[in-house]
Amino acid sequence: MTKIQKYLDDCVVKGVFPGASWAIGNKDAILEKGSVGFLGNGLGPVIEDTIYDMASLTKVFTALALMKQFEDGLVRLVDSVEYFLPSYKDCPLGKATIFALLTHTAPFLAGPPLYRHVKTREELLEALRLSQLRTDNLDQVFYTCEAFILLGEIIAAIDASTLDEVIRRRVLEPLGMKETCFKPPASLIERIAPTEECSMRGRLIRGEVHDENAWIMGGVSGNAGVFSNAPDMTRIGAAMLASLEKDAFLHKATAKLMTLNHTPGMGENRGLCWVVAGPGYSCGDLFSPAGFGHTGFTGTSLWIDPERKIYGVLLSNRIHPHRDNTKLFRTRNIFYNLAILGYGETRNGK
């Protein structure tokens, strides 16, 4: 039993999550993988290819699809929302740029989540179109799901297709992510980890997106909705490491642009979608300043460190049966510390 497996086994006993699966690797190979615990109360054990609701890790898929469009010459970071979505002309968000949406620097106004006052996808998108903008703290990162809901609509408009089809064609198929999808079919339900006992929907959520805005959107949204597993998520980790060394899934210049800290001094380190490593971040204490990653509310995470030449995937359903379980936050830091200690390289070798 590895040190990581023992640690995560203990986490199940302590109620950090019902179960989890993980993988650690580099651009060439998976170095460690495993699973612990159970899908939920009265359900079977977690296995290495258990499928999880990725929650906000969906934003990574959205951003990767957009950067593939960028590489095809279809979009610039300085392009405005209204350029792609003419209905936004003369609306507050019309002048917002792709760069601002990707870095969470667009001035969205803090307020009640969209899903609280709409009932349909059309109503949600109209509420988003008419959103008012903040007038203060404009020099600060302001993380919103709305930015990526809007990016999802832009991506679909650029390719004259649906968002799920664009992500399938531009990201999932090229990376060989065969079990990753929006709205998983019923045939996969036995391998899908449940999330929350949802008071709004009056049922246990399993096999449908947990995020309320994405649910209103019909399960396909730029901010949430992707379901995946650890083996598939390793493909993103390996692809990003490879692309930062030479042209691969992304051109090297694109990968570097995505993972550069574009928001120094703005309260949070942000690349293009990616969070760039810093003290106190969810990657723990040992990731280099070149590290980058993303997390999902349901209990999912992916962190990549090109200096240490390693990535780590930790997937759980920590919000089962209820979202008030926050024990994962400390656990996740320790997991990534152990990953670096066990497998990370330094500038001077192992």
C-alpha positions, 0 to 999 in steps of 0.5 A, spaced: 500 500 500 502 506 498 503 512 502 497 516 498 493 510 498 493 509 506 492 516 507 486 516 503 483 510 506 484 514 513 480 519 509 474 515 508 474 513 515 474 520 517 468 522 513 472 526 508 468 523 502 465 516 501 470 514 496 475 517 491 479 515 485 486 518 483 492 518 478 499 521 478 503 521 472 507 525 467 507 526 460 509 519 458 506 515 463 501 514 469 506 513 475 500 511 481 493 510 480 488 507 485 481 508 489 478 508 496 471 507 499 464 507 496 460 511 491 455 512 497 451 509 503 449 502 501 452 503 494 458 499 491 466 500 492 469 506 488 473 503 482 479 507 478 474 508 472 468 511 477 465 517 473 464 523 477 461 530 476 466 534 474 463 541 476 467 547 475 473 542 472 468 543 466 471 550 465 477 547 463 474 543 457 470 550 455 477 553 455 481 548 451 475 548 446 476 555 445 483 555 445 483 550 439 478 555 436 484 560 437 489 556 434 484 555 428 484 563 427 477 564 429 477 568 435 482 573 439 483 574 446 481 582 445 474 580 441 468 582 444 462 578 446 458 582 442 462 580 436 460 573 436 453 574 440 450 580 436 444 580 441 449 583 446 450 589 442 448 595 447 448 590 453 452 591 459 456 585 457 457 586 450 464 590 450 467 584 455 472 581 452 474 573 451 480 575 455 476 578 461 471 572 461 477 567 461 481 570 467 475 572 471 476 579 470 469 581 467 465 586 472 460 581 473 455 584 479 455 580 485 448 578 486 443 572 487 445 566 482 441 566 476 438 559 477 434 562 483 430 567 479 429 563 472 426 556 470 428 555 463 434 555 459 432 561 455 430 565 461 437 564 464 440 566 458 436 572 457 437 574 465 445 573 463 444 578 457 441 583 461 446 582 467 448 589 470 456 590 471 460 592 477 463 599 478 468 598 484 474 593 485 475 593 477 482 591 478 480 584 482 479 577 480 472 576 481 470 568 480 463 567 476 460 561 473 456 566 469 463 568 465 463 561 463 456 560 461 457 566 456 463 563 454 460 556 452 455 560 448 460 564 444 464 557 443 457 554 440 456 560 436 463 560 433 462 553 430 455 553 429 454 547 433 452 545 440 457 546 446 457 539 447 459 537 440 464 542 440 467 540 446 467 532 443 470 534 437 475 539 439 477 536 446 475 529 447 476 525 441 483 528 440 485 526 447 482 519 447 477 521 452 472 516 451 468 516 457 467 523 458 461 527 456 455 531 458 449 528 460 451 521 461 447 515 458 443 511 463 447 505 462 453 508 466 449 509 472 452 504 476 459 507 475 457 514 477 458 517 484 452 520 487 452 527 489 447 531 493 440 530 496 438 536 493 432 540 496 430 544 490 429 537 486 427 533 491 431 527 490 438 524 490 442 527 484 446 521 480 448 521 473 445 529 472 449 535 473 449 538 480 450 545 479 444 548 479 445 553 473 447 548 468 441 544 470 437 549 468 441 549 462 439 542 460 445 539 463 450 542 458 453 549 460 460 552 459 461 552 467 459 545 469 456 539 466 462 534 464 462 527 467 469 524 467 473 519 471 481 519 473 483 515 467 480 520 462 483 526 466 490 524 466 490 525 458 489 532 460 494 532 465 499 529 460 497 533 454 498 540 458 505 537 460 507 535 453 504 541 450 508 546 454 515 542 452 513 542 444 507 543 440 502 537 442 495 537 443 496 545 443 501 549 440 507 550 445 505 558 445 498 557 446 499 552 452 504 557 455 499 563 454 494 559 458 498 558 464 501 564 465 499 568 471 495 574 467 492 577 474 498 579 478 496 583 484 489 582 483 487 578 489 488 571 485 493 568 480 489 566 474 491 564 467 486 563 461 481 559 466 487 555 470 488 557 477 496 559 477 499 556 483 501 560 489 501 560 497 495 557 500 492 554 494 489 547 493 495 544 490 498 544 497 505 547 499 510 544 494 507 546 487 512 550 483 510 557 481 509 554 474 504 550 477 496 550 475 490 547 476 482 547 477 477 544 482 470 542 482 465 544 487 463 536 488 470 534 490 474 534 484 481 537 482 486 537 477 493 540 478 499 540 473 506 542 475 511 543 469 517 544 473 516 538 477 514 534 471 508 531 474 500 532 474 495 529 479 488 528 479 483 527 485 476 525 484 471 525 490 464 526 491 465 530 498 458 533 497 454 526 498 450 526 501 450 534 503 455 540 501 456 542 508 462 537 508 468 541 507 474 536 510 476 535 503 480 542 503 485 540 507 485 533 505 486 535 498 493 539 500 496 534 503 494 529 497 498 534 492 504 534 497 504 527 497 504 527 490 510 531 489 514 528 495 513 521 491 513 523 484 515 530 483 522 532 480 526 538 482 531 542 477 536 538 480 533 531 478 529 527 483 
